[in-house]
Amino acid sequence: MKSTMPDIAVVEPGLFDRALRRMSSLWRDVAGSVSNSPPDTDLAGQMRDCLAAKGGEVSARARAARLAEAYLKADKAGRKAFLKLVASFDADPAAVATAIAALQGASEPAAQAAAQAKLRRALEPPRLKLLTQFTAIPDGMKFLVDLRAELLGFVREDATLLGLENDLRGLLASWFDVGFLELKHIDWHSPAILLEKLVGYEAVHRIRTWRDLKNRLDSDRRCYAFFHPRMPDEPLIFVEVALVQGMAASVQALLDEKAPVLDPKLADTAIFYSINNCQRGLDGISFGNFLIKRVVQLLSDEFRNLKTFATLSPIPGFRRWLDEQLKSKPEGLLTEEEAAEVMKAVPEAETPAAAFQALLADRRRAMLASGALTRLCARYLVLETSPRDPKRAADPVGHFHLSNGARIERVNWRGDTSDNGFRQSHGFMVNYLYDPAKIETYHEDYAGEGKRAASSAMRKLAKGN
């Protein structure tokens, strides 16, 4: 009856298109309420008018609505051109140089303070004001979030948009500070539009039917999401939790719709089995850390019988890492005992590495290599680092949970027997343990020194002891 962990969710196209049509309709109403004159086709002129704030607040909203509608009507090339036009409204270099010279020439404290204020104003690009004006129109905040999602794609091919991306990210980071967010419990009685979005945003373990959804929202399940007051029907991130007895080892068992419903009062463990970031436009603005801590506290208050808080998580980078090891340095990968075992299973193989690969290619025979696989999986999680940062865990999901203050507790052979499970990690899953008393310590150790908290069993396994 139940699931694993983080990945960024992808919006279902139909859901997204309907949302855009709704916004476009609202914006036409706003724009049309001010003037019946034909729309201005000069986008740069419209943007300058927005910055000049001609005609008061109502006119400003109408102009912002026209710009937003023009953006949504454009094709990919048109949207990129629109964003490059917005990016062109940058700080004036001459004004910045003048402000710097004034600051350098100021000697008195009062004059220095005034010069610093002028420099800050000169450095502030006009596009910040332009972006902020979109928040005044209906669903304007959602428009900006989706606009950044597209902008992130354009930035990869055009570095001139990087300044705009940094500005928009800074605005969204301040507007979506966790202090402004509301945590809501989602259940079967939540509005249908919200349940539909839950289905669309779930990317870790797809929700295939309404029965599947209802199963995930049953009495022995919990689902919590963060919302922003300006996007009340749009979850930003949500977590699905199973209340069970003992630490779960199989996602298929956890999601089994035919499994009996457990009385939550009899559960001793809360398993976080799926976390989904719902808005691509908020990439780099983290809520997961706060979400997990808040949910741990809520569940602790609701169910005094819960003693263990853990995840059942995927290991998306394990198979790729193992394939690279087998290709680049296969000779030192297996212990002597492991090498003998795989050669015995595949005597026709020329080398232990070749025998090992042959077993991995056949799910039915992979059991014969499970000992070596388990050790290597533990090594990957506990010891291997990212090539970009020696203090960061190699696995992205592992990095997420270690950053949040979790401990690597246990790996589970055949924890996910789906095609995706074997494709990512040869079917392995991992339990990360969240100990409320040690979350902050583990977080500080990892964030500061790259030190990973792991159970003694995992450490011994990773070192081959």
Secondary structure as UniProt FT lines:
FT   STRAND          7..8
FT   HELIX           13..32
FT   TURN            33..34
FT   HELIX           43..52
FT   TURN            53..55
FT   HELIX           56..73
FT   HELIX           76..87
FT   HELIX           93..105
FT   HELIX           109..123
FT   HELIX           127..133
FT   HELIX           134..136
FT   TURN            138..139
FT   HELIX           140..155
FT   TURN            156..157
FT   HELIX           159..161
FT   HELIX           162..175
FT   HELIX           178..180
FT   STRAND          182..185
FT   TURN            188..189
FT   HELIX           192..201
FT   HELIX           210..216
FT   TURN            219..220
FT   STRAND          221..228
FT   TURN            229..230
FT   TURN            232..233
FT   STRAND          237..244
FT   HELIX           251..254
FT   TURN            257..258
FT   HELIX           264..266
FT   STRAND          269..277
FT   HELIX           280..282
FT   TURN            283..284
FT   HELIX           288..302
FT   TURN            304..305
FT   STRAND          308..311
FT   TURN            316..317
FT   HELIX           318..328
FT   HELIX           330..332
FT   HELIX           336..345
FT   TURN            347..348
FT   HELIX           352..360
FT   TURN            363..365
FT   HELIX           366..369
FT   HELIX           370..382
FT   STRAND          385..386
FT   TURN            387..388
FT   STRAND          389..393
FT   HELIX           396..403
FT   TURN            404..405
FT   STRAND          407..412
FT   TURN            413..414
FT   HELIX           419..425
FT   TURN            426..427
FT   STRAND          429..433
FT   TURN            436..438
FT   HELIX           439..449
FT   HELIX           456..462
FT   TURN            463..464
//
